[in-house]
Amino acid sequence: MNDIITFRHATKDDALFIARGFHMAMLYEDASEEQISNFARNICIREDVLYSWRNTIIAETDNMRAGMLTAYDGRYYHDMRIQTMSLIMQHLGIEFPGMEDEAVAGEYYLDSVAVMPEYRNRGIGRKLLRKGIENGKALHLNVTLAVDPINERAKKLYRSLGFSPSGTLFIFGHDYEKLIITAK
């Protein structure tokens, strides 16, 4: 399909869509509508957290929200992580001890990408990632992300976009591979 994809910055009105995307990206697809609504109301609507509407780009096709990318400048990561993880602990009842900072100053971190099921396999995820790479390069930052080492399909996609291995991260209770596109 040759869907025309447009991108826009999210607004507060997108909080529920972002919450749904976050749950899909983090493999919490079995979350109830009440849990997703609570996440939107308590986290995505805020401006001082990682999964804020302020950090999110929305992909649309046919005037419908099809996907989202949450990404941000790593220099703000540590303080936002403290706030975010506190709220996630309240939301999910899960703590993540020993978690490393996923991003640092000098990096533009592609945190969460999700495409709604009815829009998958149309290249929207790839286009969102390219938009994130473009945004990071415009800021003259290295573009980074983390991937589960067993997710070969995702790693193949990221390599095709120019990402290279850059070490490991211990996040969400597991080791992930960190990938990078170096700023030029």
N, C-alpha and C positions, 0 to 999 in steps of 0.2 A: 504494500500500500504506500501511497505517496501522501500521507497526511501532512498538512501544513501545521507546523508546530510553532507556537509563539511562546515567548517567555516574558514573565513579569515578576516583579518583587511581590512577595506575599504581603498581605495586610492582616490586621487583627481578625478580620472576617474569615480568614483561611485557617484559623487555629484548629478547628475540628478536622479539616482535611490533612493538615500537617500531623496531627496526633495519629490519624489513621495511617498515614504514610510511615511515621516513626515505628508504629507497632508492626507494620509489614516488614520494614527494613531490619528490624531487630528480631524477626521471627516470632513475634507475639501475635500471629494472625488469628489466634483463637480468642483474643481479648473480646470481652463483651462491649456492646455499644455504651453501656454505662461507664466502664473502665476507660474507653477511648474519650468519652465526653469529659470525664474527670481530668484526664491528662491534658486535654485541650484547655479546659477552664483553669487548671492549676499550674500548668507549665507553658504550653505553647503561646498563650496570650501574653506572657510576661516578656519583658525586654532584657532581663539580666540573666538569661539562661541559654544554654547551648541550642536547645530545640525551639527557640523563639521564632516567631513569624518574621522578626527582623533579619534573621540569618537564612531565610528560605527563599528559593526561587520556585515559581510554579510554571509548569509546562501545560499549555492548553492546546487543544485541537477541537475544531467544531464548537467553539465557545464553551467547552467543557474542560474542567481540570483533569488532566490525564496523569500527571506525575509531579514529583517534587524533589528538590535537592536542598539539603541543609548544609551550609558551608560557611567558614568564617576564618578570620585572621587569627593565627595561633597565639599572638601576643596576649589575647584576652582569654585564652583557654583556661588557664589554671583557676582563676577566680570564678569564672562561669561554671567550671566543673564542680567546684565545691557546692555552689548553690544548686546546680542541677541535680547532682547525686543525692543531696539531702531530700529534694522533692521527689526524686524517683524512688528513694527508699520508702518514703511515705506512700507513694502511689502503688508500687509493686511489692513492697515489703521485703525487698532484697537489698543487701549491702554487697559492695564489691571491694573488699579489703585488698590493699596492695596494688591498686590500680595505678598504672603509670599515666602521665599526661600524654594524650594522643597527639597533641600539637604543641609547638613552641613558637616563639618569636621568629620571624623569617619564613614562616610557612602559612600557606592557605590550605586549610584542611577540609576535604570533602567528607563530611561526616555520615550523612544518611541520604540515600537515594531510593526512591520507591516509585513504581509505576502501577497504577490501578490495574487489576486483573484484566479488565475488558480492553485495555490499551497495550497490553504486553505484546512483544514480538513485532513491534512496528518501528524499532529504533529510537524510541523516546528516551529510554535510559541512557543510551550512548550520547544522544544529543544533550541531555542534561549534564552528563559528565563533561562533554566538550565545553559547554557553557561555563561550568565551574572552573575548568582549566583556563579558559579565556579570562575569566574574572581574576583568578590568581595571578596570571601572567601580567595582566593590566596593572596589578599592584606591585609587580616586580618581586613576587614571593615564589618560593618553591611550592609546588602543589603536591600535597600528600594525602594519603588515605591508608586505611588498614583493611586487610582482607583475611578471612579465615583461611589458614594454609591448606585446608582440604577442599576449598571451593575452586576447583580447577576452571570451571566455566567463567567465574568472575575474574580470576587471575589472567586468563586468556584475553578477556575483554580489556582489562587494564593495560596489559602489555601492548595490545594493538593501538591503544591511545597514547603510548609513549612512556608509561610508568616503568620504573626499574626498582628492584629490591633495595631496601635501605635499612635492614635490620628487623628486629622484632619488638613487639609491644605486649605487655601483659595488661589486658583490659577485659573487663566484664568476666573475670575469673579464668581467662584462657590466654594462651599465646597467639598473637596475630602477626602476620607479616606486614611491615610498613613498606609502602611503595611511594616513589617520588618521581616527579618531573622537575628537574632543576631549572630555576629561573635563568634566563639568558640576558 
